Amino acid sequence: MAPVKLYGATLSWNVTRCVAALEEAGVEYELVPINFGTGEHKSPDHLARNPFGQVPALQDGDLYVFESRAICKYACRKNKPELLKEGDIKESAMVDVWLEVEAHQYTAALSPILFECLIHPMLGGATDQKVIDDNLVKIKNVLAVYEAHLSKSKYLAGDSLSLADLNHVSVTLCLAATPYASLFDAYPHVKAWWTDLLARPSVQKVAALMKP
């Protein structure tokens, strides 16, 4: 079977979010770079993959899937459904809950910090410390919830790994490249959870890809 194709750049945490899921699900894939500098993301070929002209996009035969979290779910559902815990209605509900928390609480608070610390300087812009400070308050409130939850559960959706954990990987790896890399030190259960994830080969592969 031909490998699936994942279109994007490894500098994008949305792309590497997918890599974590593909690796953990044991999917054979090819990473196909998209050149934003030449406008390739707005080319007819790429718009056929993702009509918003963004990355990532996944091609599996004649199927195109876009939006990183949809790609992750597709990869797991097809290749390793236990990462979604779909055989148990209660466990799968907890996966869904923490997938939503990742998107709308954790990454929503972390992304502005990453943009200010990593993306804006790369583009020659100035860092807005107020944006960072405001979102540090938000992410600390989120991490307090995680700390309480992970004091009772090894992983976010129970005692075994799920996609809910994996979807945190790429943005959390980016956090390590900012002045706020020690943020987890105040949350021992969160730090233990993250240390456990870092030891997984799938996460190590993502970390290697994201190195500049």
SEKE-93177 format. One record per residue (C-alpha): residue number from 1; x, y, z negated. Coordinates in pm, whole numbers, plus 50000, padded with zeros to 5 digits. Layout:
REM residues N
+-----+-------+-------+-------+
| seq |     x |     y |     z |
+-----+-------+-------+-------+
| NUM |     X |     Y |     Z |
...
+-----+-------+-------+-------+
This chain:
REM residues 212
+-----+-------+-------+-------+
| seq |     x |     y |     z |
+-----+-------+-------+-------+
|   1 | 50000 | 50000 | 50000 |
|   2 | 50134 | 50342 | 50095 |
|   3 | 50216 | 50572 | 49804 |
|   4 | 49978 | 50853 | 49726 |
|   5 | 50106 | 51202 | 49803 |
|   6 | 50110 | 51476 | 49541 |
|   7 | 50152 | 51820 | 49695 |
|   8 | 50305 | 52095 | 49486 |
|   9 | 50616 | 52218 | 49309 |
|  10 | 50768 | 52083 | 48991 |
|  11 | 50791 | 52438 | 48853 |
|  12 | 50411 | 52426 | 48821 |
|  13 | 50283 | 52280 | 48497 |
|  14 | 49960 | 52194 | 48678 |
|  15 | 50157 | 51974 | 48918 |
|  16 | 50363 | 51808 | 48647 |
|  17 | 50047 | 51747 | 48445 |
|  18 | 49956 | 51511 | 48729 |
|  19 | 50301 | 51352 | 48733 |
|  20 | 50261 | 51249 | 48368 |
|  21 | 49935 | 51070 | 48449 |
|  22 | 50067 | 50911 | 48768 |
|  23 | 50377 | 50782 | 48589 |
|  24 | 50186 | 50647 | 48291 |
|  25 | 49929 | 50481 | 48517 |
|  26 | 50205 | 50315 | 48721 |
|  27 | 50106 | 50481 | 49048 |
|  28 | 50350 | 50481 | 49337 |
|  29 | 50358 | 50839 | 49461 |
|  30 | 50552 | 51082 | 49676 |
|  31 | 50600 | 51439 | 49559 |
|  32 | 50565 | 51670 | 49860 |
|  33 | 50687 | 52027 | 49801 |
|  34 | 50478 | 52324 | 49915 |
|  35 | 50667 | 52642 | 50005 |
|  36 | 50483 | 52940 | 49859 |
|  37 | 50748 | 53178 | 49989 |
|  38 | 50651 | 53103 | 50349 |
|  39 | 50279 | 53097 | 50273 |
|  40 | 50251 | 52723 | 50330 |
|  41 | 49987 | 52702 | 50057 |
|  42 | 49754 | 52908 | 50281 |
|  43 | 49824 | 52705 | 50596 |
|  44 | 49536 | 52517 | 50762 |
|  45 | 49699 | 52185 | 50673 |
|  46 | 49715 | 52265 | 50304 |
|  47 | 49372 | 52431 | 50295 |
|  48 | 49238 | 52098 | 50419 |
|  49 | 49385 | 51942 | 50105 |
|  50 | 49285 | 52220 | 49866 |
|  51 | 49044 | 52483 | 50003 |
|  52 | 49159 | 52732 | 49737 |
|  53 | 49514 | 52726 | 49871 |
|  54 | 49656 | 52615 | 49538 |
|  55 | 49853 | 52324 | 49400 |
|  56 | 49834 | 52044 | 49317 |
|  57 | 49652 | 51837 | 49574 |
|  58 | 49654 | 51459 | 49595 |
|  59 | 49613 | 51250 | 49908 |
|  60 | 49521 | 50883 | 49873 |
|  61 | 49453 | 50747 | 50219 |
|  62 | 49171 | 50957 | 50362 |
|  63 | 49073 | 51095 | 50020 |
|  64 | 49187 | 51438 | 49902 |
|  65 | 49154 | 51533 | 49536 |
|  66 | 49239 | 51877 | 49401 |
|  67 | 49239 | 52040 | 49054 |
|  68 | 49503 | 51888 | 48829 |
|  69 | 49276 | 51741 | 48564 |
|  70 | 49054 | 51579 | 48827 |
|  71 | 49364 | 51426 | 48985 |
|  72 | 49471 | 51290 | 48647 |
|  73 | 49131 | 51133 | 48584 |
|  74 | 49124 | 50981 | 48933 |
|  75 | 49471 | 50828 | 48891 |
|  76 | 49379 | 50674 | 48557 |
|  77 | 49033 | 50559 | 48660 |
|  78 | 49173 | 50378 | 48963 |
|  79 | 49496 | 50241 | 48820 |
|  80 | 49482 | 50232 | 48439 |
|  81 | 49128 | 50292 | 48310 |
|  82 | 49232 | 50212 | 47954 |
|  83 | 49385 | 50560 | 47946 |
|  84 | 49025 | 50689 | 47965 |
|  85 | 48892 | 50420 | 47725 |
|  86 | 48593 | 50378 | 47951 |
|  87 | 48505 | 50036 | 47809 |
|  88 | 48390 | 50190 | 47480 |
|  89 | 48134 | 50470 | 47481 |
|  90 | 48251 | 50622 | 47151 |
|  91 | 48621 | 50606 | 47236 |
|  92 | 48566 | 50746 | 47584 |
|  93 | 48364 | 51029 | 47431 |
|  94 | 48663 | 51119 | 47213 |
|  95 | 48889 | 51118 | 47519 |
|  96 | 48647 | 51358 | 47686 |
|  97 | 48633 | 51583 | 47379 |
|  98 | 49010 | 51619 | 47358 |
|  99 | 49047 | 51663 | 47733 |
| 100 | 48816 | 51962 | 47697 |
| 101 | 49005 | 52089 | 47393 |
| 102 | 49332 | 52070 | 47586 |
| 103 | 49192 | 52273 | 47873 |
| 104 | 48985 | 52532 | 47687 |
| 105 | 49165 | 52572 | 47353 |
| 106 | 49527 | 52450 | 47368 |
| 107 | 49635 | 52540 | 47720 |
| 108 | 49409 | 52846 | 47725 |
| 109 | 49611 | 52989 | 47435 |
| 110 | 49949 | 52860 | 47550 |
| 111 | 49939 | 52961 | 47917 |
| 112 | 49954 | 53340 | 47857 |
| 113 | 50262 | 53287 | 47638 |
| 114 | 50427 | 53079 | 47910 |
| 115 | 50346 | 53336 | 48177 |
| 116 | 50496 | 53617 | 47970 |
| 117 | 50807 | 53424 | 47866 |
| 118 | 50880 | 53227 | 48184 |
| 119 | 50688 | 53339 | 48491 |
| 120 | 50689 | 53718 | 48465 |
| 121 | 51067 | 53740 | 48406 |
| 122 | 51124 | 53503 | 48700 |
| 123 | 50926 | 53743 | 48920 |
| 124 | 51113 | 54046 | 48789 |
| 125 | 50834 | 54166 | 48564 |
| 126 | 50842 | 54285 | 48204 |
| 127 | 50728 | 54069 | 47916 |
| 128 | 50422 | 54199 | 47731 |
| 129 | 50487 | 54116 | 47366 |
| 130 | 50130 | 54205 | 47265 |
| 131 | 49994 | 53933 | 47492 |
| 132 | 50237 | 53688 | 47335 |
| 133 | 50152 | 53791 | 46981 |
| 134 | 49776 | 53777 | 47040 |
| 135 | 49801 | 53428 | 47185 |
| 136 | 50040 | 53306 | 46917 |
| 137 | 49759 | 53375 | 46670 |
| 138 | 49523 | 53172 | 46889 |
| 139 | 49757 | 52875 | 46939 |
| 140 | 49839 | 52861 | 46567 |
| 141 | 49468 | 52838 | 46491 |
| 142 | 49437 | 52559 | 46747 |
| 143 | 49738 | 52376 | 46604 |
| 144 | 49586 | 52389 | 46257 |
| 145 | 49291 | 52190 | 46394 |
| 146 | 49529 | 51945 | 46565 |
| 147 | 49727 | 51906 | 46242 |
| 148 | 49417 | 51810 | 46045 |
| 149 | 49302 | 51570 | 46316 |
| 150 | 49640 | 51404 | 46371 |
| 151 | 49680 | 51349 | 45998 |
| 152 | 49407 | 51086 | 46039 |
| 153 | 49479 | 50957 | 46391 |
| 154 | 49803 | 50859 | 46566 |
| 155 | 49683 | 50998 | 46899 |
| 156 | 49415 | 51249 | 46984 |
| 157 | 49149 | 50995 | 47081 |
| 158 | 49236 | 50716 | 46840 |
| 159 | 49523 | 50480 | 46770 |
| 160 | 49628 | 50430 | 47131 |
| 161 | 49754 | 50670 | 47396 |
| 162 | 49502 | 50827 | 47632 |
| 163 | 49491 | 51085 | 47907 |
| 164 | 49392 | 51337 | 47640 |
| 165 | 49746 | 51317 | 47504 |
| 166 | 49916 | 51310 | 47844 |
| 167 | 49743 | 51625 | 47968 |
| 168 | 49930 | 51822 | 47700 |
| 169 | 50273 | 51717 | 47823 |
| 170 | 50362 | 51967 | 48094 |
| 171 | 50268 | 52287 | 47912 |
| 172 | 50427 | 52165 | 47589 |
| 173 | 50751 | 52093 | 47772 |
| 174 | 50737 | 52450 | 47903 |
| 175 | 50696 | 52578 | 47548 |
| 176 | 51037 | 52428 | 47468 |
| 177 | 51194 | 52670 | 47718 |
| 178 | 51057 | 52976 | 47534 |
| 179 | 51169 | 53151 | 47214 |
| 180 | 50877 | 52974 | 47045 |
| 181 | 51010 | 52620 | 47087 |
| 182 | 51000 | 52563 | 46710 |
| 183 | 50627 | 52636 | 46689 |
| 184 | 50542 | 52276 | 46595 |
| 185 | 50777 | 52276 | 46295 |
| 186 | 50499 | 52414 | 46075 |
| 187 | 50269 | 52126 | 46173 |
| 188 | 50435 | 51794 | 46079 |
| 189 | 50167 | 51565 | 46219 |
| 190 | 50159 | 51757 | 46546 |
| 191 | 50538 | 51739 | 46562 |
| 192 | 50533 | 51362 | 46498 |
| 193 | 50274 | 51316 | 46773 |
| 194 | 50484 | 51520 | 47015 |
| 195 | 50805 | 51334 | 46921 |
| 196 | 50626 | 51007 | 46995 |
| 197 | 50513 | 51135 | 47335 |
| 198 | 50862 | 51259 | 47419 |
| 199 | 50997 | 50905 | 47381 |
| 200 | 50773 | 50768 | 47657 |
| 201 | 50940 | 50706 | 47995 |
| 202 | 50657 | 50888 | 48174 |
| 203 | 50718 | 51202 | 47970 |
| 204 | 51093 | 51175 | 48012 |
| 205 | 51039 | 51162 | 48389 |
| 206 | 50831 | 51480 | 48375 |
| 207 | 51092 | 51652 | 48159 |
| 208 | 51365 | 51563 | 48409 |
| 209 | 51158 | 51695 | 48700 |
| 210 | 51092 | 52024 | 48524 |
| 211 | 51456 | 52105 | 48456 |
| 212 | 51559 | 52402 | 48675 |
+-----+-------+-------+-------+
